[in-house]
Amino acid sequence: MSHSIFNRRWAAVILEALSRHGVQHLCIAPGSRSAPLTLEAAAGNFICHTHFDERGLGYLALGLAKATRQPVAMIVTSGTAVANLLPAVIEASLTGERLIVLSADRPPELIDCGANQAIAQPGIFAGHVGGALNLPRPSADIPARWLVSAIDALLQQHPAGAVHINTPFAEPLYGEASLAFKAWHDELGDWWHEEKPWLNINADWATPFCSDWSRWRQKRGLVVAGKITAEEGVALAKWAETLGWPLLADIQSHTGAPWPCSELWLQETHARQALAEAEIVVQFGARLTGKTLTGWLAEIHPAAWWLIDPLPGHLDPAHHRSQRIVANITAWLAAHPAVSQPAWLPSLQTLAQETYTALTRRLQEFGEAQLALRLPELLPQEGALFLGNSLTIRLADAFARLPAGYPVYASRGASGIDGLIATAVGVQRGSGKPLLAIVGDLSALYDLNSLALLDGPLVLIVVNNGGGQIFSLLPTPVKERERFFTLPQRADFASAANMFGLAYRQPQDWPSLLDAVAAGWRSDKAMLIELKAVADRGAQWLAGAWQQ
């Protein structure tokens, strides 16, 4: 049994090292090869989450990382269990959430020899992880200080996105904790009673300062807000207002959309021409949702373009001649204070307000477009919102005007429709707030297993519009559209809710939707609301709202 005892010691050091980097949540899938890690996790002070579906588990971890802004670790067994984490790892690599994959593995002598459930796991995530550590078979001949140093170095050298730690274990895998190998364990001394990593790598994260800011802030400027935090969004809105600069904001910006409905009024030629007079564009956060906004931004060529985002890398798909500034946005705003100036384009802000007012007056038809427009009426107090991909978030981005600072979450890196329910659950658990989540019917079917994770207070609205109606906005051939693109399904979400023990409603009008959502917040169980919408009406509103 010495193998099983030392396996537990080895696993305990790994998990303790992770805790020194802020890991509190562990997402665990069942498996035998990962038993040493699972048993140590259960014996520790971690918040443990379980799921039988590894793909959903990865997205659950992603949602937890979004809400907590802390690294979240996943424990899975060997084989295809590891491969199922790839979609969530890809999303985290693009949007910066910190995920740590702890994959158990067969020892080297069982690889490439026909052994059961043995695949080549090192390098399985390729370039989608920032770094990887392929550990050796646990051995008391390897100092514990090497193990903690290797983990500390991996996590500190790759502060954003996912990392992969592959951990081979030889059988036997199960055994009680024991005093055996205590000397190996005790080599780390007082580290066990402290909270700091064994190895600290000091890096200079000073905020870059633009020395010519005092000159540029006197010019005609335009602010673009992409995916930023709630605190940053509130501060940015005040900063732009003080400068008198227009603010074009994504649904993930948390700014309160002081210039609402830009996806609509930016289709007007004179509006585009007026904004193009901006001499400098300062963009905070990447990953813009609106196609009208991104298309127009690709056309303009101001004298200066600054893109500020804490994530490294090239984040401008239009490839402007620009300054790419890697910085904490709150710190950057503080280092570049605004000076009060009159608005240089007040007529356009009036147009934005009039557009929103006209849309509110004209959009009276019950459906997914009205749902997007009237979202603020459904939001729980002191809660959060999660928006699915495809048509769902595009409608909200174009029509909704959410309260400044209200937490909004989405997965707009790879922008897939997989794993959205699991991600929403992770956000709800990580934030500890009541959550309203909205996804499309195909997204819900794609992640149906994750309905098993739902618990209150969470209201999930599934917009059943007969498949992927985003393709109604694209030049897909009408003859082939339904069979090959939209793929309407005959799913009964009432049966799905019953299968997973959820409360269920199917409202037929806006008052009954309000009542259903309110009932969801009062219920002990999570609520699944199916909103049946006319197939392509939401897409038609998005395409033609400006004309209306």
C-alpha atoms as one frame of an Amber mdcrd trajectory, in Angstrom:
protein
   0.000   0.000   0.000   3.020   2.322   0.000   2.104   3.549  -3.481  -1.372
   4.619  -2.410  -0.057   6.382   0.706   2.605   8.315  -1.174   0.169   9.144
  -3.968  -1.937  10.907  -1.342   1.119  12.791  -0.011   2.039  13.895  -3.533
  -1.533  15.006  -4.264  -1.711  16.915  -0.966   1.367  18.977  -1.852  -0.028
  19.776  -5.307  -3.359  20.989  -3.926  -1.733  22.945  -1.104   0.517  24.676
  -3.636  -2.521  25.637  -5.717  -4.255  27.128  -2.694  -1.355  29.592  -2.305
  -2.353  31.079  -5.671  -5.960  31.746  -4.755  -7.552  28.414  -5.682 -10.619
  27.898  -3.512 -12.950  26.117  -5.931 -12.247  22.629  -7.278 -14.404  21.069
 -10.002 -14.189  17.285  -9.836 -15.421  14.569 -12.201 -15.593  10.956 -11.013
 -12.723   8.654 -11.933 -10.409   6.063 -10.462  -7.003   7.235 -11.673  -7.665
  10.673 -10.143  -8.646   9.187  -6.752  -5.541  10.476  -4.873  -6.332  14.057
  -5.915 -10.060  13.670  -5.261  -9.602  12.173  -1.795  -7.162  14.913  -0.771
  -9.530  17.554  -2.133 -12.378  16.098  -0.091 -10.214  16.152   3.036  -9.111
  19.758   2.527 -10.701  23.178   2.882 -11.712  23.600  -0.747 -15.187  24.281
  -2.110 -15.785  21.187  -4.221 -18.160  20.974  -7.188 -18.945  17.760  -9.064
 -20.382  16.893 -12.453 -20.595  13.616 -14.345 -19.958  15.348 -17.693 -16.378
  16.580 -18.095 -17.257  19.010 -20.865 -19.851  20.632 -18.601 -17.379  20.475
 -15.711 -14.903  22.570 -17.675 -17.514  25.217 -18.350 -18.667  25.156 -14.725
 -15.076  25.995 -13.773 -15.016  28.728 -16.412 -18.108  30.365 -14.903 -16.654
  30.153 -11.403 -13.451  31.810 -12.641 -15.445  34.571 -14.345 -17.367  35.409
 -11.175 -14.596  35.042  -8.585 -11.754  36.409 -10.755  -9.623  33.714  -9.149
  -8.064  30.566 -10.614 -10.255  27.461 -10.526  -8.855  23.933 -10.742 -10.428
  20.868 -12.363  -9.661  17.271 -11.433 -10.371  14.600 -14.044  -9.316  11.039
 -14.673  -7.231   9.833 -17.607  -8.297   9.254 -21.205 -10.990  11.132 -23.093
 -12.095  12.754 -19.832  -9.175  15.147 -20.339 -10.053  15.844 -23.968 -13.571
  16.928 -22.991 -12.097  19.967 -21.195 -10.685  21.407 -24.435 -13.638  23.707
 -25.350 -13.583  25.438 -21.956  -9.782  25.677 -22.072 -10.016  27.348 -25.487
 -12.529  29.905 -24.201 -10.348  30.715 -21.182  -7.296  31.117 -23.414  -9.118
  33.843 -25.347 -10.824  35.696 -22.491  -8.226  35.273 -19.749 -10.045  33.324
 -17.032  -7.552  31.274 -15.024  -8.244  27.549 -15.259  -5.951  24.820 -13.949
  -6.393  21.371 -15.451  -5.269  18.603 -13.092  -5.420  15.475 -15.224  -4.605
  12.110 -13.731  -2.668   9.827 -16.047  -1.384   6.282 -16.384   2.310   5.888
 -15.486   4.757   5.804 -18.445   4.918   2.005 -18.653   1.189   1.883 -19.502
   1.340   4.363 -22.397   1.495   3.177 -26.034   1.199  -0.459 -25.108  -2.528
  -1.141 -25.455  -3.370  -0.463 -21.805  -6.950   0.505 -21.095  -7.947   4.177
 -20.913  -4.413   5.296 -21.733  -3.812   8.075 -24.248  -0.977  10.523 -24.856
  -2.031  13.360 -22.531   1.033  15.656 -22.468   0.471  18.404 -25.022  -3.191
  17.484 -25.528  -4.248  21.154 -25.274  -1.488  22.317 -27.630  -1.222  26.110
 -27.792  -4.547  26.677 -26.028  -2.860  26.555 -22.617  -0.380  29.180 -21.561
   1.882  26.584 -19.986   2.006  22.914 -19.054   3.741  20.759 -16.469   4.086
  17.039 -17.101   4.896  15.640 -13.670   6.862  12.434 -13.143   5.495   9.404
 -11.367   5.262  10.252  -7.630   8.486   9.285  -5.891   9.973   9.999  -2.475
  13.314  10.417  -4.263  12.018  13.685  -5.737  12.147  16.518  -3.158   8.817
  18.074  -2.199  10.434  21.467  -2.670  10.887  20.672  -6.390   7.194  19.873
  -6.735   5.980  23.119  -5.141   8.578  25.196  -6.988   7.512  23.742 -10.344
   3.834  24.535  -9.664   4.601  28.033  -8.358   6.681  28.829 -11.426   3.993
  27.581 -13.818   1.236  29.674 -12.269   3.268  32.851 -11.852   4.709  32.761
 -15.354   1.245  32.305 -16.886  -1.137  34.641 -14.989  -4.001  34.481 -17.532
  -5.774  31.700 -19.397  -5.454  27.981 -18.675  -2.532  25.804 -17.619  -2.252
  22.012 -17.619  -0.694  19.873 -14.886  -0.535  16.189 -15.892  -0.176  13.859
 -12.899   0.604  10.152 -13.454  -0.338   7.779 -10.646   0.568   4.098 -10.347
  -1.761   1.629  -8.629  -2.923   1.081  -5.956  -4.872   4.329  -6.017  -7.004
   4.058  -2.888  -5.818   4.173   0.675  -6.301   5.916   3.965  -4.139   8.835
   5.036  -1.133   7.652   7.023   1.929   8.935   8.852   4.143   7.148   6.318
   6.456   9.408   4.294   5.961  12.177   6.843   9.639  13.184   6.553   9.190
  13.867   2.825   6.114  15.920   3.618   7.773  17.784   6.510  10.699  18.889
   4.355   8.616  21.989   3.534   8.674  23.053   7.178   6.770  26.213   8.100
   5.371  26.483   4.540   2.512  24.247   5.647   1.416  26.862   8.182   1.849
  29.930   5.980  -0.188  31.326   3.073   2.535  32.345   0.620   3.893  30.317
  -2.309   7.190  28.529  -1.822   8.638  30.335  -4.843   7.874  34.008  -5.502
   8.708  35.465  -8.905   8.680  39.242  -8.744   7.431  40.989 -11.887   7.112
  44.694 -12.570   3.448  45.460 -13.354   3.766  49.251 -13.388   0.973  51.028
 -15.257   2.220  52.382 -18.611   1.838  56.179 -18.792   1.136  57.968 -22.073
   3.229  61.122 -21.779   1.244  63.000 -24.428  -2.095  62.475 -22.669  -2.332
  66.128 -21.604  -2.345  67.048 -25.289  -4.704  64.338 -26.553  -7.358  64.936
 -23.898  -7.937  68.384 -25.413  -8.798  66.827 -28.792 -11.985  65.342 -30.198
 -11.974  61.825 -28.810 -14.139  58.702 -29.007 -14.307  56.071 -26.271 -15.128
  52.450 -27.112 -15.900  50.071 -24.251 -15.655  46.316 -24.736 -15.491  43.578
 -22.102 -14.474  45.224 -18.816 -15.462  44.758 -15.177 -18.421  46.405 -13.464
 -16.178  48.705 -11.429 -14.231  49.697 -14.531 -17.416  50.334 -16.507 -18.813
  52.789 -13.957 -15.493  54.651 -13.729 -15.101  54.738 -17.503 -18.569  56.205
 -18.064 -17.743  59.082 -15.710 -14.327  59.570 -17.347 -15.827  59.814 -20.855
 -18.621  62.134 -19.687 -16.104  64.484 -18.067 -14.075  64.632 -21.266 -17.215
  65.260 -23.328 -16.363  62.307 -25.571 -18.941  59.940 -27.083 -18.995  56.483
 -25.513 -19.909  53.482 -27.669 -20.414  50.586 -25.290 -20.674  46.821 -25.628
 -23.260  44.908 -23.558 -20.333  43.551 -21.469 -18.998  47.038 -20.622 -21.165
  47.763 -17.540 -21.220  51.468 -18.475 -25.012  51.905 -18.458 -24.967  52.652
 -22.222 -25.143  56.478 -22.044 -25.243  56.388 -25.876 -27.712  53.494 -26.301
 -28.604  51.511 -29.430 -25.416  52.297 -31.343 -25.979  49.157 -33.415 -29.053
  50.923 -34.837 -28.183  54.589 -35.270 -24.668  53.822 -36.527 -26.402  52.646
 -39.693 -27.220  56.321 -40.435 -24.656  57.880 -42.784 -24.516  61.280 -41.083
 -23.953  59.644 -37.688 -20.997  57.661 -39.008 -19.531  60.719 -40.687 -19.887
  62.853 -37.568 -18.164  60.277 -35.332 -15.397  59.835 -37.887 -14.266  63.377
 -37.009 -12.755  61.947 -33.834  -9.008  62.522 -33.745  -8.291  59.781 -31.211
 -10.084  56.541 -30.329  -9.435  55.112 -26.873 -10.748  51.557 -26.578 -11.002
  49.741 -23.257 -11.422  45.993 -23.501 -11.676  43.886 -26.638 -14.220  41.332
 -27.876 -16.922  43.638 -29.215 -20.298  42.009 -29.909 -21.989  44.363 -32.376
 -21.273  43.784 -36.068 -22.317  47.306 -37.049 -19.921  48.846 -34.533 -17.004
  46.562 -35.389 -17.598  47.087 -39.101 -17.577  50.868 -38.736 -14.515  50.874
 -36.505 -12.663  48.907 -39.173 -13.370  51.700 -41.675 -12.097  54.705 -39.719
  -8.500  55.899 -39.446  -8.081  58.428 -36.620  -4.744  60.073 -35.909  -4.313
  57.908 -32.808  -5.808  54.660 -31.530  -5.105  53.346 -28.037  -6.344  49.919
 -26.960  -6.121  49.277 -23.221  -6.725  45.739 -21.946  -5.078  43.786 -19.116
  -4.654  40.756 -21.383  -1.533  40.573 -23.536  -1.550  40.042 -27.268  -2.901
  41.597 -30.450  -6.614  42.275 -29.851  -7.560  44.461 -32.813  -9.028  42.439
 -35.729  -9.010  45.584 -37.916  -5.239  46.014 -37.414  -5.256  49.787 -36.873
  -2.007  51.632 -36.500  -2.263  51.864 -32.748  -0.763  51.717 -29.284  -1.521
  48.408 -27.603  -1.398  49.112 -23.856  -1.389  46.154 -21.464  -2.603  47.599
 -18.167  -5.142  47.397 -15.392  -7.933  49.660 -16.611  -8.753  51.216 -13.233
  -5.088  52.081 -12.670  -4.738  53.453 -16.203  -7.761  55.748 -15.775  -6.357
  57.044 -12.510  -3.013  57.771 -14.190  -4.743  59.595 -17.068  -7.327  61.865
 -15.428 -10.063  63.517 -17.459 -10.387  67.288 -17.721 -13.899  68.704 -17.840
 -14.856  69.797 -21.347 -18.148  70.401 -23.187 -19.418  67.517 -25.304 -18.180
  67.890 -28.875 -21.040  65.904 -30.429 -24.215  66.559 -28.356 -26.555  66.165
 -31.342 -25.486  62.537 -31.748 -26.198  61.736 -28.114 -29.658  63.201 -28.683
 -30.064  60.874 -31.674 -29.063  57.897 -29.505 -31.640  58.792 -26.847 -34.357
  59.339 -29.466 -33.562  55.979 -31.065 -33.962  54.179 -27.750 -37.226  56.010
 -27.023 -38.643  55.189 -30.456 -37.631  51.534 -30.118 -39.352  51.330 -26.723
 -42.509  52.811 -28.205 -42.637  50.616 -31.316 -41.429  47.216 -30.102 -44.610
  45.904 -28.462 -44.607  42.376 -29.913 -43.961  39.636 -27.334 -40.859  37.694
 -28.243 -37.089  37.613 -27.989 -36.591  41.168 -29.303 -38.891  42.562 -26.626
 -37.131  40.349 -24.083 -33.818  42.017 -24.991 -35.264  45.535 -24.875 -37.004
  45.102 -21.526 -34.288  43.069 -19.799 -33.891  45.567 -16.917 -37.443  44.745
 -15.758 -36.451  41.100 -15.204 -33.144  41.538 -13.381 -33.013  40.386  -9.755
 -31.965  42.954  -7.187 -28.318  42.563  -6.190 -28.103  39.856  -8.831 -26.335
  39.143 -12.108 -27.096  38.416 -15.758 -25.662  35.747 -18.057 -26.249  36.011
 -21.806 -25.883  33.151 -24.237 -24.295  33.482 -27.641 -25.578  33.806 -31.180
 -28.790  35.848 -31.533 -29.375  36.199 -27.757 -26.441  38.486 -26.989 -26.676
  40.367 -30.287 -30.246  41.429 -29.533 -29.302  42.480 -26.007 -26.273  44.393
 -27.281 -28.405  46.275 -29.813 -31.535  46.941 -27.740 -30.899  46.659 -23.978
 -29.890  49.490 -21.696 -28.753  47.880 -18.487 -28.038  49.702 -15.203 -24.453
  50.929 -14.911 -22.371  48.475 -12.909 -24.910  45.634 -13.041 -22.856  42.419
 -13.461 -23.129  40.932 -16.953 -21.386  37.728 -17.980 -20.964  36.025 -21.350
 -18.536  33.797 -23.228 -17.370  35.949 -26.104 -13.944  34.476 -26.783 -14.661
  31.604 -29.142 -18.360  32.585 -28.864 -19.564  28.980 -29.031 -23.027  27.781
 -28.062 -21.640  24.830 -26.091 -21.409  24.780 -22.306 -23.466  27.922 -21.704
 -25.745  26.469 -19.021 -22.782  25.081 -17.072 -20.972  28.408 -17.358 -24.042
  30.230 -16.037 -24.203  27.875 -13.061 -20.538  28.546 -12.344 -21.206  32.295
 -12.412 -24.122  31.898 -10.005 -22.142  29.753  -7.578 -19.058  31.925  -7.802
 -20.873  35.222  -7.322 -23.338  33.973  -4.710 -25.972  36.178  -6.372 -29.329
  35.350  -7.928 -28.750  34.899 -11.648 -30.910  35.445 -14.709 -29.549  33.405
 -17.633 -30.827  33.532 -21.209 -29.838  31.042 -23.916 -31.252  29.835 -27.218
 -32.920  26.485 -27.789 -29.973  24.860 -29.581 -27.599  26.115 -26.880 -29.826
  24.543 -24.231 -29.957  21.224 -26.086 -26.177  21.289 -26.567 -25.659  21.519
 -22.792 -28.746  19.645 -21.571 -26.692  17.499 -19.147 -25.814  20.641 -17.210
 -29.438  21.138 -16.180 -28.431  18.641 -13.490 -26.272  21.397 -11.951 -29.037
  24.000 -11.607 -30.060  25.150  -8.173 -31.737  28.312  -6.914 -31.663  31.225
  -7.004 -31.355  30.880 -10.780 -33.846  31.561 -13.554 -32.957  30.135 -16.974
 -34.908  31.502 -19.948 -34.662  29.283 -23.018 -35.717  31.180 -26.148 -37.271
  28.539 -28.386 -37.362  30.174 -31.802 -37.058  27.052 -33.906 -33.329  26.602
 -34.134 -30.367  28.787 -34.998 -32.128  31.886 -36.267 -28.854  33.813 -36.391
 -28.584  32.261 -39.862 -31.637  34.277 -40.905 -29.361  37.325 -40.711 -26.782
  35.748 -42.996 -26.980  35.178 -46.754 -27.754  31.479 -46.330 -29.748  30.061
 -49.273 -33.424  29.922 -48.312 -33.865  26.461 -49.827 -31.135  24.927 -47.670
 -31.431  27.185 -44.610 -33.704  25.064 -42.446 -32.155  21.674 -43.190 -28.488
  22.614 -42.965 -28.285  25.814 -40.894 -31.139  26.648 -38.503 -31.914  22.983
 -37.666 -35.279  23.422 -35.889 -35.801  20.777 -33.198 -38.945  19.305 -31.674
 -37.703  19.531 -28.121 -40.091  19.730 -25.184 -38.360  21.753 -22.478 -41.182
  21.015 -20.047 -40.046  17.383 -20.146 -36.436  18.458 -19.653 -37.393  20.531
 -16.606 -39.337  17.585 -15.177 -36.446  15.205 -15.855 -34.029  17.350 -13.835
 -36.486  18.449 -11.121 -36.763  22.095 -12.140 -39.710  24.460 -11.871 -41.133
  25.281 -15.305 -43.224  28.008 -16.945 -44.123  28.863 -20.554 -45.478  32.443
 -20.551 -47.557  33.722 -23.450 -47.190  37.472 -22.899 -45.045  40.011 -21.068
 -47.059  40.161 -17.803 -46.967  36.369 -17.492 -43.193  36.424 -18.163 -42.731
  38.955 -15.366 -44.805  36.734 -13.074 -42.811  33.619 -14.016 -39.475  35.297
 -13.339 -40.714  36.653  -9.998 -41.907  33.150  -9.072 -38.448  31.871  -9.930
 -36.826  34.132  -7.355 -39.297  32.934  -4.719 -38.805  29.237  -5.507 -36.420
  26.927  -3.693 -35.716  25.251  -7.028 -34.178  26.711 -10.152 -36.735  27.855
 -12.721 -36.664  26.989 -16.422 -38.796  29.367 -18.497 -39.442  28.467 -22.116
 -40.160  31.518 -24.232 -41.619  30.331 -27.530 -40.927  32.907 -30.214 -41.919
  33.215 -33.868 -39.029  31.693 -35.779 -37.181  34.626 -37.338 -38.950  37.648
 -35.819 -36.072  38.435 -33.481 -33.636  38.339 -36.375 -35.972  40.541 -38.438
 -36.110  43.124 -35.644 -32.326  43.173 -35.386 -31.958  43.579 -39.126 -34.726
  46.161 -39.610 -35.185  48.054 -36.343 -33.425  51.170 -37.623 -35.804  51.476
 -40.554 -38.771  51.016 -38.230
